[in-house]
Amino acid sequence: MVLKDFYKILSEEKTGDSKYNFTILVNEKHEVFKGHFPGNPIMPGVCMIQIIKELTETITKANLVIQTLANVKFMALINPEVTPELRLELDIVTTEDDLVKVKNTTYFNDTVALKLSNVYKKI
């Protein structure tokens, strides 16, 4: 975990051949939110991308580096004081050439907060 104590995994479930659901709890008191933004904390997009990478590394049991990001759509602001619990749906496929393709949708409650597709390379 790059950001110590930034989030914890509450649950992990395999829902299909390549599909996984994670529920995480974001630490609303984390130092990141003091600067992004004081009095009105908002989850930084780069932190969400890092969480997705770390969860993918958990599933693949490999160290990964981002190759490409596509269709990155931040649909709603995540305020960790209001909605610290997030659900991430991941569809993870490893190709023959050791690339890991991921499609993600992140929710708080029933609201879609983020959709993205990315490709990682195993290192």
C-alpha positions in Angstrom: 0.0 0.0 0.0 1.6 3.2 -1.2 -0.4 5.4 1.2 -0.2 3.9 4.7 -3.6 3.5 6.4 -5.4 5.1 3.5 -8.0 2.3 3.2 -8.8 -1.1 4.4 -10.4 -4.0 2.6 -13.7 -5.0 4.3 -14.6 -7.8 1.9 -13.5 -9.5 -1.2 -15.6 -11.8 -3.4 -15.1 -13.6 -6.6 -18.3 -13.3 -8.6 -17.3 -14.9 -11.9 -14.3 -16.3 -13.8 -12.6 -13.0 -14.0 -14.9 -10.8 -11.9 -14.3 -9.6 -8.3 -16.1 -7.3 -5.9 -14.2 -5.5 -3.1 -15.7 -3.3 -0.4 -13.2 -0.9 1.1 -13.3 1.6 3.9 -11.5 4.9 3.2 -9.8 6.5 6.2 -11.5 9.9 6.3 -8.9 11.2 8.7 -5.9 10.4 6.4 -3.4 13.2 5.8 -4.3 13.3 2.0 -7.7 14.9 2.7 -6.2 17.8 4.7 -4.8 19.1 1.4 -7.5 17.9 -0.9 -9.4 19.9 0.2 -9.4 21.6 3.6 -12.9 21.6 5.0 -14.3 19.8 1.9 -12.4 16.5 1.5 -12.6 14.9 -2.0 -11.0 11.6 -3.0 -8.1 12.4 -5.4 -8.5 10.5 -8.7 -4.9 9.4 -8.6 -5.6 7.7 -5.2 -8.6 5.8 -6.8 -6.4 4.6 -9.6 -3.7 3.4 -7.1 -6.4 1.5 -5.1 -7.5 -0.3 -8.3 -3.9 -1.2 -9.0 -3.3 -2.5 -5.5 -6.5 -4.6 -5.6 -5.5 -6.0 -9.0 -2.1 -6.9 -7.6 -3.8 -8.7 -4.8 -5.8 -10.8 -7.2 -3.0 -11.5 -9.7 -0.3 -11.9 -7.0 2.1 -9.8 -9.2 3.7 -6.4 -9.2 2.2 -4.3 -11.9 2.9 -1.1 -13.7 0.3 0.9 -15.6 0.6 0.6 -19.4 -2.5 2.5 -20.5 -5.6 4.1 -19.0 -8.7 4.4 -21.2 -12.2 5.6 -20.7 -11.5 7.2 -17.3 -14.7 8.7 -16.2 -15.1 10.3 -12.8 -18.9 10.4 -12.4 -19.4 11.7 -8.9 -17.2 13.2 -6.1 -16.3 10.9 -3.3 -16.4 12.7 0.1 -14.9 10.3 2.6 -16.6 12.0 5.5 -20.0 11.3 3.9 -19.4 8.0 2.1 -16.2 6.3 3.3 -17.3 2.8 2.2 -16.8 2.1 -1.5 -17.6 -1.0 -3.7 -15.2 -1.7 -6.5 -16.2 -4.2 -9.3 -13.2 -5.4 -11.2 -13.0 -7.6 -14.3 -9.4 -8.8 -14.5 -8.0 -10.7 -17.5 -4.4 -11.7 -18.0 -3.2 -12.1 -21.5 -0.6 -14.6 -22.9 2.0 -11.8 -23.1 1.6 -11.0 -19.3 -0.5 -8.0 -19.7 -3.4 -7.5 -17.2 -6.5 -5.9 -18.5 -8.9 -4.4 -16.0 -12.3 -2.9 -16.2 -13.5 -1.1 -13.1 -16.7 0.5 -11.8 -16.5 2.1 -8.3 -19.7 2.9 -6.3 -20.7 4.5 -3.1 -24.2 3.4 -2.1 -25.9 3.0 -5.5 -24.0 5.9 -7.1 -21.4 5.3 -9.8 -18.3 7.3 -8.9 -15.7 6.0 -11.3 -15.5 3.9 -14.5 -12.2 3.1 -16.1 -10.4 0.5 -18.3 -6.7 0.0 -18.0 -3.9 -2.3 -18.9 -1.0 -3.2 -16.6 2.3 -5.0 -17.4 3.7 -7.5 -14.9 7.1 -6.6 -13.6 
